[in-house]
Amino acid sequence: MGLEPYTGSWTRKHARHLISRTNFGALKRDVDSALNDGSASVAAGQIVDDAATIPLPEPPQWYNGGGSTGVDEIYELQRNWLEAMRTQGFIEKMTLFWHNHMPTQWTANDGKTNYSIAHLTYEYYKFLRLNALGNVEEIIRGIGRNAAMHYYLDGYLNESGAANENYARELLELFTMSQYDANGVENYSENDIKEIAKALTGWTVNSNRVVVFNSNRHDSSVKSFWGQSGNFGYDDVVDIVFAQRASQTAHYICRKLYTFFVHAIPDEAIVAELAADLVAQNFEMTPVIKKLLSSEHFYRADFIGARIKSPIEYIIGFLREAEVSPSGDMLDRIRDAITPINLGQEALNPPNVAGWPGVNPPDSSGNPGHHTWLTTSTLPERWQVLNDIIYDRFGAPYDPIDLAFKISDPSDPFSIAIDVAETIMPLELSEIGIREVEEPFGGNPDIPIPDQIVNGEPYVRNLSKILLDGSPFYEWPFIEDENSAGIDDARKFVRAFIAYLVQLPAYQLT
């Protein structure tokens, strides 16, 4: 299975896989829409094309106004982005990809400049968001002129006679080609970094937070690297990188793209094929992403439900799948829950310049990065966050009956059990490890259980029993609207049922 278009049966399982990997969680109506598209190529193309049309969310009110900004405004940016992830889908997931690939840390920048850290951070997010589906060369060129990155990698210290190597090093090692190519051959030397650092001198940030060139700070000597010599500047360096190290850069970026969307352990042959296509497409991301998401390889059976969700995927995905509309207070609690001291994926503040190990290719030990998301401390924390949302302890009430209204028949507990489980769980229900309930259904044994339940798959009976929790199925209320008699009891049962599902090991996967 390579990058040729997927031509197998287009089932709900495949549509859900596409939605969960390109979004944060798999909202049922999104899965329905992808399924109705009729094929992987059409569905993937629609997702990418739609993402390109979604406008940038409005900036915070303080952004265009006066007054000082600080940590509270950073927190607002984080809340706003989490909400955009919930509502805007693939375009925000691609923004997160680039944020991990070329990260800045607002905490590291705080103290390096008198300019507003919140403004710098918003402008960094804005750049990534506007260019998320664009041309890789232009993204690399543009990020070097972003003020947040300029401060983060000490570009403001880089001047003639005192060249700072930080940005030159990360430009090569982390943003473009990495230290070694696919065959283990070194892509650059320490001297190359020194020469490129001199070429990058001269840039500073003006009073409008714009990175501008100051020729008085630029080293105008001849720089030599990769067989080239000249009075090179920043644009020259980017030109030379993409002229002389195009295949290495494409391979490195596609390896990360593969890990982010497909599987934690890259298939090197597929990565090489994808990289060749990226070069052939002149580094335009859109056609390459479409090709990957509609490929035979992407829909391999062993890739479905095979990645551990990052904390953001885990929590924002639940909000979507369970039809939770978060309040500002809930988003603030979620923002706090994903900080480094808790779940470890604080938006706009990755751990270092390499981003989060959990969404990167394996490190030198060969261990898949996504394993870092689950530890003996983070797993209970993950459970607790969703439990707090489900049981109204996270700053906003959650009504689980809303989900039943949207995806099922709220008056039929058997339908609710299957529909809710199919909506929330990333794998087919026969594969998710539902516990065996040996006790019979509650109530009068002379009132027959529907035949499709009695003689259906074991998971059908077990899920139904778990939802009903010993209560007779015939006592389930007839629910027409929010004021129906008995709705509070039904609400209690559905709430507990969702809490059970999200603690299954399979729910940690996407």
Sequence and secondary structure as in RCSB ss.txt:
>XXXX:A:sequence
MGLEPYTGSWTRKHARHLISRTNFGALKRDVDSALNDGSASVAAGQIVDDAATIPLPEPPQWYNGGGSTGVDEIY
ELQRNWLEAMRTQGFIEKMTLFWHNHMPTQWTANDGKTNYSIAHLTYEYYKFLRLNALGNVEEIIRGIGRNAAMH
YYLDGYLNESGAANENYARELLELFTMSQYDANGVENYSENDIKEIAKALTGWTVNSNRVVVFNSNRHDSSVKSF
WGQSGNFGYDDVVDIVFAQRASQTAHYICRKLYTFFVHAIPDEAIVAELAADLVAQNFEMTPVIKKLLSSEHFYR
ADFIGARIKSPIEYIIGFLREAEVSPSGDMLDRIRDAITPINLGQEALNPPNVAGWPGVNPPDSSGNPGHHTWLT
TSTLPERWQVLNDIIYDRFGAPYDPIDLAFKISDPSDPFSIAIDVAETIMPLELSEIGIREVEEPFGGNPDIPIP
DQIVNGEPYVRNLSKILLDGSPFYEWPFIEDENSAGIDDARKFVRAFIAYLVQLPAYQLT
>XXXX:A:secstr
  SSB  S   HHHHHHHHHHHTTS  HHHHHHHHHT SHHHHHHHHHHHHHH       GGGGS S   HHHHH
HHHHHHHHHHHHHTHHHHHHHHHHHHS   HHHHBTTBSS HHHHHHHHHHHHHHHTTSBHHHHHHHHTT HHHH
HHTTGGG BTTB   HHHHHIIIIIIS SB TTS B   HHHHHHHHHHTTTEEE TTS EEE GGGS  S EEE
TTEEES  HHHHHHHHHHHSHHHHHHHHHHHHHHHHT SS  HHHHHHHHHHHHHTTTBHHHHHHHHHTBTGGG 
GGGTT SB  HHHHHHHHHHHTT    HHHHHHHHHHTSTTTTS  TT  SSTT  GGGS   TT   GGGGG  
TTHHHHHHHHHHHHHTT SSS   THHHHHHHS TT HHHHHHHHHHHH SS GGGS      S  SS TTS   
HHHHTS HHHHHHHHHHHTT  GGGS   SSTT TTHHHHHHHHHHHHHHHTTSGGGGB 
